[in-house]
Amino acid sequence: MSYKSIAAFTFALFLSACSENGHQKNFIESLTFYASYDGELQADFAKGDPNFYMSPTWAGRNEPVLMQGGNEHVAIHKNEGKYGDALWIDNSWTPVYFYKGKENIKHRDSDWSGTVSFWMRLDPDEDLPAGFSDPLLLTDSGWNDGALFVDFTDDAERIFRFAFFADRDIWDPDLRDWDDVPFEERPMIEFTEPVFSRDEWTHVAFTFRNFNSGGSDGEAYGYINGKHIGVLSGRDQTISWNPDLLAIWLGYNFRGYLDELAIFNRELSQTEIEYIFSLEQTLGNLLN
């Protein structure tokens, strides 16, 4: 039996023991987007468009330019990845870089759940440009109007946050300035432990469920290195994306490495998140 066959068999055994809400689901069949960054910017697997795009500004994002190779802001660095190569980003507010979100993110109008998983390597306090930094952002419009993202604050000692913003008229109908929004009303999970570094890869994942339910039962969970670190619950998490404008934005005012970006069409269990963290091989081997 080949190495890949053994890996697939072992993974199948793992899945057979993993039950979610009383029934088993196939891990790989839940994957909608995956980029290993081994040798190229294009995604290895995508339900939608696998290509990587650039626009000179956020305002001009409706006229994307296809990128087949790197530039001074974005490049594949050989043998720098968690597994193999990695995506290096050294970018300010512009240009903006992204994958198209249509079908790559399985948005549903009701009973919507999902998972995003990736690795990062950087020293936030030493490496990031001044200002807020968004390594990854999923939205069709803006950061505070129907958006799922992770960011680092602009504090002297950076704080890492998971953010789950419903439509603006849902979570903030009064359209307040951000500084006027009380901390407890901000739809975010903060993580203050200094786990990010230039020398070690850090695994980041978030899951969500009961989004677009019409009620206040939306829940979102943050994970660092396979461990559950916080939950956001008791909210109406209505997000009404336009799929033609939806995008997976990467490296907004960011300097560091990203690797193994994966998006799933359901909420993975904590056991499955731990499994991704503990893998000694790329997710691409499981796809094979």
ABEGO torsion letter per residue (X at the ends): XBAAAAAAAAAAAAAAABBBGGBBBBAAAABABBBAGBGBABBABBABBABBBBBABAAAAABBBBBABBBAABBBBBGABABEBBBBBBBBAOBBBBBBABGABBBBABGBBBBBBBBBBBBAAAABBBEBBBABBBBAABAABGBBBBBBBABABBBBBBBBBBBAAAABAAGBBAAABBAAABBBBBBABBABBAABBBBBBBBBBGBGAGBAABBBBBBBGGBBAEBBBGBBBBBBBBAAABBBBBGBGBBEBBBGBBBBABBBBAAAAAAAAABABBAAAAAX
